[in-house]
């Protein structure tokens, strides 16, 4: 594997973790939003990652690496963002302006503790990819100084 491919792979990881961090931030921001019916309530969202395989890499104009396994990954991409199917949080608040005729207000299916853990994981994943890029850059700089 060439050092140049490392930058593409780590860059795709950084992009994917950035999307994950954005969806987590959106979930946290909407955790306390209320609605009077299920059509208007916010649903938690999660990104689904998929590896960019050798065949898909050709479609994305990524260079072929000789000797690399046919099943080796060339990075990651966000396959889709799905909405959670978890139950909404129904709270009895008859004095709330959005309460239905029974006095219930519907809140999103966002678990803030889970979202905070996901945010830390995305942040660390992003930083790990930055560290990989830094290590590859240092290696390339050392290779350039070999001839001196």
C-alpha positions in Angstrom: 0.0 0.0 0.0 1.3 3.4 -1.0 1.6 6.2 1.6 -0.6 8.3 -0.7 -3.5 5.9 -0.2 -3.3 6.4 3.5 -4.3 10.0 3.1 -7.4 9.0 1.1 -8.4 6.3 3.6 -7.8 8.5 6.7 -9.6 11.4 4.9 -12.6 9.2 4.3 -12.6 8.2 7.9 -12.5 11.9 9.0 -15.4 12.7 6.7 -17.5 9.8 8.1 -16.8 10.7 11.7 -17.7 14.3 10.9 -21.1 13.2 9.6 -21.5 11.0 12.8 -20.7 14.0 15.0 -23.1 16.2 13.1 -26.0 13.7 13.5 -25.2 13.3 17.2 -25.2 17.1 17.6 -28.6 17.3 15.8 -30.0 14.5 18.1 -28.8 16.3 21.3 -30.1 19.7 20.0 -33.6 18.2 19.4 -33.7 16.0 22.6 -36.1 18.3 24.4 -38.3 19.3 21.5 -41.9 18.5 22.1 -44.8 17.7 19.7 -48.5 17.0 20.0 -48.6 14.2 17.4 -46.2 11.5 16.1 -45.9 13.0 12.7 -44.3 16.2 14.1 -41.9 14.7 16.6 -38.2 14.4 15.9 -36.7 11.0 15.5 -33.1 10.2 16.5 -30.8 9.7 13.5 -27.8 7.4 13.1 -25.3 7.2 10.2 -24.6 3.8 8.8 -21.0 3.4 7.6 -19.8 1.0 4.8 -16.3 0.1 3.7 -15.2 1.3 0.2 -14.2 -2.0 -1.3 -11.7 -2.6 -4.2 -14.5 -2.6 -6.8 -16.1 0.5 -5.5 -12.8 2.3 -5.3 -12.4 2.0 -9.1 -15.8 3.8 -9.4 -14.6 6.6 -7.1 -11.3 6.9 -9.2 -9.2 5.7 -6.3 -5.9 4.2 -7.6 -5.4 0.4 -7.6 -2.7 -0.9 -5.3 -0.7 -3.8 -6.6 -0.6 -6.7 -4.2 -3.5 -5.5 -2.2 -6.1 -8.1 -1.4 -9.3 -8.0 -3.5 -11.3 -7.6 -0.2 -9.1 -4.9 1.3 -10.9 -1.7 2.1 -10.0 1.7 0.6 -11.7 3.7 3.2 -15.2 4.3 4.6 -18.3 6.2 3.5 -21.7 7.0 5.0 -24.0 4.5 3.3 -27.1 6.2 4.7 -28.6 7.9 7.7 -31.4 6.0 9.3 -34.1 7.2 11.8 -34.4 5.3 15.1 -37.4 3.0 15.5 -37.4 3.3 19.3 -40.5 4.4 21.0 -41.2 8.0 21.7 -41.1 9.4 25.2 -44.8 10.1 26.2 -45.1 12.4 29.2 -48.2 13.4 31.0 -48.1 17.2 31.1 -51.7 18.5 30.8 -50.7 22.1 31.2 -48.2 22.0 28.3 -49.3 24.0 25.2 -48.6 21.0 23.0 -50.5 18.4 25.1 -53.0 16.3 23.3 -56.6 15.8 24.4 -55.5 13.2 27.0 -52.8 15.6 28.4 -49.8 13.8 26.9 -46.8 15.5 25.2 -44.6 13.5 22.8 -40.8 13.9 23.1 -38.1 12.5 20.8 -36.6 9.0 21.2 -33.2 10.5 21.9 -31.2 9.1 24.7 -28.8 11.9 25.7 -26.4 9.7 27.6 -26.1 7.4 24.6 -25.6 10.4 22.3 -22.8 11.8 24.5 -21.0 8.5 24.4 -21.5 8.4 20.6 -20.1 12.0 20.4 -17.0 11.0 22.4 -16.5 8.0 20.2 -16.9 10.0 17.0 -14.5 12.7 18.3 -11.9 10.0 19.2 -12.3 8.3 15.8 -11.8 11.6 14.0 -8.6 12.3 16.1 -7.3 8.8 15.4 -7.6 9.5 11.7 -5.8 12.8 12.1 -3.0 10.9 14.0 -2.7 8.4 11.1 -2.3 11.3 8.6 0.3 12.9 10.8 2.2 9.6 11.1 2.1 9.1 7.3 3.3 12.7 6.7 6.2 12.2 9.1 7.1 9.0 7.3 7.1 10.7 3.9 9.3 13.5 5.3 11.8 11.0 6.6 11.9 9.2 3.2 12.7 12.6 1.5 15.6 13.1 3.9 17.2 9.7 3.2 19.1 11.0 0.2 20.8 13.8 2.0 
